[in-house]
Amino acid sequence: MTKATVTVSFVNQPKEGKKQGSIKTKDNALYGVFENMLGQFQPGSTYEIEYDSREWQGKTFHTVKSAKQVAAATNGAAPAAGGRYDNVTAERIYVCGLLNAFASGGQLAIDKQQIRDATNIIRAVWQETFGGVMPKPTAKEEMDDEIPF
């Protein structure tokens, strides 16, 4: 197993039918993470990870086996200098606002699984729209960041 210290840029939830999501680091590396571990990663935080690597169809894929947070993201409730919220706080505001709107509109029941599913869907939309700190890829080759297993 290989060790590394990484700072997470953003977290990708597993695609439908997949067992792994992924984390992308500040240095643009991609690591697969099983769903049961994915919740411990937050953008802006730094982790010591242990991972395995394997080749598949000519590409090397990394899968995180263990992780320990070594530095937390700065997530103050007040805007940072310049009047901006950090991504973690902004994501929480976005998710809470939409969950509140759905609950107030009668579209969200007080059901643990339904709330969890709605939260994960809203977080995925955040990551796809506002949450990524990297510019969205344009070329087809650059979009193939998905870990195939």
C-alpha positions in Angstrom: 0.0 0.0 0.0 1.2 3.5 -0.8 0.9 6.5 1.5 0.3 10.1 0.5 -0.8 13.4 2.1 -3.5 15.0 0.0 -5.7 18.1 0.1 -9.2 17.4 -1.3 -10.5 19.7 -4.0 -13.9 18.1 -4.3 -15.8 14.9 -3.6 -17.7 13.0 -6.3 -20.6 10.8 -5.1 -20.9 7.4 -6.7 -22.7 7.3 -10.0 -25.8 5.1 -10.1 -24.9 1.4 -9.9 -21.3 2.1 -9.0 -19.6 1.1 -5.6 -17.2 4.0 -5.5 -17.2 7.7 -5.7 -14.0 9.7 -5.8 -12.0 12.5 -4.5 -10.0 14.9 -6.6 -7.0 16.6 -5.0 -5.6 20.1 -5.3 -2.9 18.7 -7.5 -5.5 17.1 -9.8 -5.0 13.5 -8.7 -8.1 11.3 -8.6 -8.7 8.6 -6.0 -11.5 6.1 -5.9 -13.3 5.9 -2.5 -15.9 3.3 -1.4 -19.2 4.8 -0.5 -18.9 3.9 3.2 -15.7 6.1 3.5 -16.7 8.9 1.2 -18.5 10.9 3.9 -15.3 11.6 5.9 -13.8 13.7 3.1 -14.5 17.4 2.8 -13.2 19.9 0.2 -10.3 22.0 1.6 -9.3 19.4 4.2 -6.0 17.6 4.2 -5.7 13.8 4.8 -3.0 11.2 5.1 -4.3 8.3 3.0 -3.2 4.8 2.2 -4.2 3.6 -1.2 -3.7 0.7 -3.7 -3.1 1.2 -7.4 -4.0 -1.0 -10.3 -3.9 -0.9 -14.1 -7.0 -1.2 -16.1 -7.2 -0.6 -19.9 -3.9 1.1 -19.9 -4.7 3.6 -17.1 -3.6 3.5 -13.4 -6.4 3.8 -10.9 -6.0 4.5 -7.2 -8.4 3.3 -4.5 -8.2 4.8 -0.9 -8.0 2.1 1.7 -7.7 4.3 4.8 -7.7 8.0 5.6 -6.9 10.2 8.6 -7.6 13.9 8.5 -4.6 16.0 9.4 -5.9 19.5 8.7 -9.5 20.6 8.6 -10.9 23.0 6.0 -11.7 26.5 7.3 -15.4 26.6 7.5 -16.4 29.6 9.5 -20.0 30.6 9.5 -19.2 34.1 8.5 -18.0 35.1 5.1 -14.2 35.1 4.6 -12.4 38.3 3.7 -13.8 39.9 0.7 -17.4 38.9 1.6 -17.3 35.4 0.3 -18.2 32.1 1.9 -15.9 29.2 1.5 -17.2 26.2 -0.6 -18.1 24.1 2.4 -20.2 26.7 4.0 -21.8 27.7 0.7 -22.6 24.1 0.0 -24.3 23.7 3.4 -26.4 26.9 2.8 -27.4 25.6 -0.6 -28.4 22.1 0.6 -30.3 23.4 3.7 -32.1 26.0 1.5 -33.3 23.4 -1.0 -34.2 20.8 1.7 -36.2 23.5 3.5 -38.0 24.4 0.3 -38.9 20.8 -0.5 -40.0 20.1 3.1 -42.1 23.3 3.3 -43.6 22.5 -0.1 -44.7 19.1 1.1 -42.3 17.3 -1.3 -40.1 15.8 1.4 -41.5 13.4 4.0 -40.0 13.0 7.5 -38.3 9.8 6.4 -34.7 9.0 7.1 -33.9 7.4 3.7 -35.9 10.1 1.7 -34.0 12.9 3.5 -30.7 11.1 2.9 -31.4 10.6 -0.8 -32.5 14.2 -1.2 -29.5 15.5 0.5 -27.1 13.4 -1.6 -28.9 14.4 -4.8 -28.7 18.1 -3.8 -25.0 17.8 -2.9 -24.3 16.1 -6.2 -26.0 19.0 -8.0 -23.9 21.4 -6.0 -20.6 19.6 -7.0 -21.7 19.6 -10.7 -22.5 23.3 -10.7 -21.0 25.5 -8.0 -18.8 23.2 -6.0 -15.9 22.3 -8.2 -12.9 24.5 -7.8 -11.4 23.3 -11.1 -12.8 24.5 -14.4 -15.1 22.0 -16.1 -13.4 19.9 -18.8 -14.5 20.5 -22.3 -12.7 17.8 -24.3 -14.2 14.2 -24.2 -10.9 12.8 -23.1 -10.7 15.1 -20.1 -14.3 14.1 -19.0 -13.3 10.5 -18.5 -12.4 11.0 -14.9 -14.8 8.2 -13.8 -13.2 5.3 -12.0 -14.8 2.3 -13.8 -15.3 0.0 -10.8 
